[in-house]
Amino acid sequence: MGSLAGISQRHIFLHKRAEFNTSHGPNTTIFNAWNMIESFKKKFKLWLNMIAEGNNEMFQSYSDYIMEANNFYSQNSVSDIIAAHLKMLLLLLSSL
């Protein structure tokens, strides 16, 4: 299961890095940074709701992985891992 967690973390990391690269520097204010954090919190909540509904369209790598793994992992157990990870990230961002 380590590879699935790696896929999820890598996807989030790459997305965050891309947003960070376009939103830092001398023109960035605390308000811009705060808006970015709030945006991520909203995305994580949306993704949690979609995972809870069984909708994994926002995680293309996840969908591909589940199809390749077929019977090795159940979709519910993988969704539970992703949901736990998103909850942890949301909790970390909420503590800022």
Phi, psi and omega per residue, in radians:
M1 nan -0.222 -3.139
G2 -1.032 -0.623 -3.098
S3 -1.213 -0.595 3.097
L4 -1.187 -0.752 3.091
A5 -1.064 -0.665 3.107
G6 -1.122 -0.685 3.110
I7 -1.095 -0.823 -3.114
S8 -1.115 -0.821 -3.128
Q9 -1.137 -0.697 -3.141
R10 -1.117 -0.749 3.129
H11 -1.038 -0.837 -3.115
I12 -1.146 -0.749 3.138
F13 -1.049 -0.823 -3.125
L14 -1.100 -0.682 3.127
H15 -1.149 -0.793 3.141
K16 -1.123 -0.719 -3.127
R17 -1.106 -0.722 3.125
A18 -1.096 -0.751 3.113
E19 -1.165 -0.714 3.141
F20 -1.096 -0.760 -3.102
N21 -1.072 -0.490 -3.138
T22 -1.637 -0.074 -3.038
S23 -2.262 0.434 3.053
H24 -2.238 2.949 -3.121
G25 2.149 -2.954 -3.050
P26 -1.166 -0.354 -3.122
N27 -1.610 0.013 -3.115
T28 -1.496 2.375 3.083
T29 -1.954 2.948 3.081
I30 -1.061 -0.525 3.127
F31 -1.195 -0.699 3.083
N32 -1.093 -0.796 3.140
A33 -1.097 -0.740 3.140
W34 -1.111 -0.736 3.107
N35 -1.075 -0.664 3.111
M36 -1.132 -0.743 3.112
I37 -1.097 -0.797 3.124
E38 -1.086 -0.647 3.103
S39 -1.093 -0.771 3.109
F40 -1.107 -0.695 3.118
K41 -1.055 -0.733 3.115
K42 -1.137 -0.711 3.114
K43 -1.100 -0.781 -3.135
F44 -1.091 -0.696 3.104
K45 -1.129 -0.740 3.102
L46 -1.067 -0.825 -3.126
W47 -1.100 -0.681 3.098
L48 -1.071 -0.771 3.121
N49 -1.101 -0.730 -3.130
M50 -1.168 -0.724 3.094
I51 -1.090 -0.718 3.132
A52 -1.079 -0.551 3.120
E53 -1.494 -0.016 -3.139
G54 1.449 0.208 -3.134
N55 -1.699 1.994 -3.112
N56 -2.015 0.427 -3.088
E57 -1.099 -0.493 -3.089
M58 -1.335 -0.195 3.111
F59 -2.021 1.408 -3.086
Q60 -1.048 -0.711 3.129
S61 -1.082 -0.676 3.118
Y62 -1.111 -0.810 3.130
S63 -1.047 -0.791 3.115
D64 -1.102 -0.719 -3.112
Y65 -1.110 -0.785 3.137
I66 -1.073 -0.713 -3.136
M67 -1.159 -0.666 3.133
E68 -1.256 -0.715 -3.093
A69 -1.276 -0.428 3.091
N70 0.859 -1.715 -3.030
N71 -1.637 -0.102 -3.036
F72 -1.214 -0.767 3.088
Y73 -2.072 2.493 3.034
S74 -1.476 2.571 -3.124
Q75 -1.056 -0.631 -3.131
N76 -1.131 -0.740 -3.121
S77 -1.176 -0.662 3.108
V78 -1.195 -0.720 3.093
S79 -1.073 -0.657 3.099
D80 -1.104 -0.695 3.119
I81 -1.136 -0.783 3.136
I82 -1.111 -0.769 3.138
A83 -1.075 -0.741 3.119
A84 -1.086 -0.719 3.131
H85 -1.137 -0.777 3.123
L86 -1.109 -0.687 3.104
K87 -1.091 -0.709 3.122
M88 -1.111 -0.780 3.109
L89 -1.100 -0.711 3.123
L90 -1.121 -0.717 3.108
L91 -1.114 -0.738 3.110
L92 -1.085 -0.772 3.124
L93 -1.188 -0.552 -3.139
S94 -1.251 -0.381 -3.130
S95 -1.470 -0.037 -3.130
L96 -1.352 nan nan
